[in-house]
Amino acid sequence: MPVKTIIEPFRIKSVEPIRWTTRAQREQLLKAAHYNLFLLHADDVLIDLLTDSGTGAMSTHQWAAVMEGDESYAGSRSFDRFRSSVQDIVGYTHVIPTHQGRAAERILFGVACKKGDVVPNNTHFDTTRANVEFVGAEAVDLLIPEGRQPSLSYPFKGNMDVAALEALIARVGRERVPLVMLTVTNNSGGGQPVSMENVRAVSAVCKRHNIPLYFDACRFAENAWFIKLREPGYEGKTPKEIAQEMFRYGDGCTMSAKKDGMANIGGFLCTNNDILAQQEKDLLILTEGYPTYGGLAGRDLEAIAIGIQEALQEDYLRYRIASTAYLGNHISAGGVPIVQPPGGHAIYIDARAFLPHIPSEQFPGVALAAELYLEGGIRSVEIGTLMFAGAAQMDLVRLAMPRRVYTQSHVDYLVEVILEVYRKRESIKGMRLTYEAPFLRHFTAHLEPH
Ligand code: F0G
């Protein structure tokens, strides 16, 4: 019989110690951080699941490539390697490096969008929405209804509602829609994938109306793996072939290389449109840097050139998706309500269902995140009423998994801590705000228990 156990497809060459604290110490530290985990010092966190962005471990190949970095201001070798590696996957004519994903978004929307425009997306990530709104355009989320029900299991909960897209274009008029965007996987909707069938359908609508289709490609490799696992006809294809096919249906993309680029910093913007690319490069020179480095060091370009290919390796993706699912399935089996099915990069706990005695205005997600820290030194992030105020449709706690960083026993530890907090759930108290900034309040808010 073939061996079924999925293991980490790497061995560890360099280790970074993590630091234990006692519960009494964590009580003090949390109080000093005003019950806001963003305000903790990272050294006081045992397992840090705040984000999967820029927190991954680089491979020996990436570190070796870092030494090959060509730091020439213009025309560096590292840029050529970066561009050909990215183009090998995305196939687009122009590859513009940026310091991270939101810089690519700002340049794209700054050039392609104007006041009064409407940008549809399955679900805009918060920086994407903010960059659309910054130019005076409207960001519209057109997720399928299945994607909005946390406990419902459905293979492609990140899909766009194609009929709603048609209706929106008909209502506002084609000239007000400068581009359509698909976020793969759908981070704000639980890290859920978009199917190739949906990509094809959205692309067909865009082509009919002559509207460019862009991907927010941050987690394109994880999305490709879900297509391979779940979509008929793709079982025999490699993740790279699937990703290449997906990108062919579009005209460009934005990318944060801090996710499936397997790098600690970086991003890029791609397009097939020569005129747009020229305007984007002009803006890039103004704010990011010359088009052959775009705010990155040559060594960063090298790390991305290697990392983006490693993210598509089958043994890596098999382990990556299995280890996130392992966490989700084990806490779910213990009764913990999560967004189903487990996402690619993160597990989202439904804090309203976990803590039904805490009303939304008392921030159940913040209360749960605080308790996970007190119990086991785990840092997660609230995605709910503190982050989105009255606009929050759900109160979720996201446990984002850094890439290639934690092992199976770390995940077993997480399961044990989360189940222990679940047993004690009735004793957890709601929170009240004592300080809030006028915008993006979750980063700096102060709270205290009721
Ligand atoms: N788009 C998506 C879907 C993202 O998840 C992110 C970042 C960005 C764009 C922006 O990229 O951070 O490089 O500027 N998400 C991180 C997170 C911050 O924690 O989910 P960036």
Boltz pocket constraint, residues with backbone or C-beta under 6 A from the ligand:
constraints:
  - pocket:
      binder: B
      contacts: [[A, 50], [A, 51], [A, 52], [A, 53], [A, 99], [A, 100], [A, 101], [A, 102], [A, 103], [A, 125], [A, 127], [A, 128], [A, 183], [A, 185], [A, 187], [A, 188], [A, 216], [A, 218], [A, 255], [A, 256], [A, 257], [A, 258], [A, 266], [A, 267]]
      max_distance: 6.0
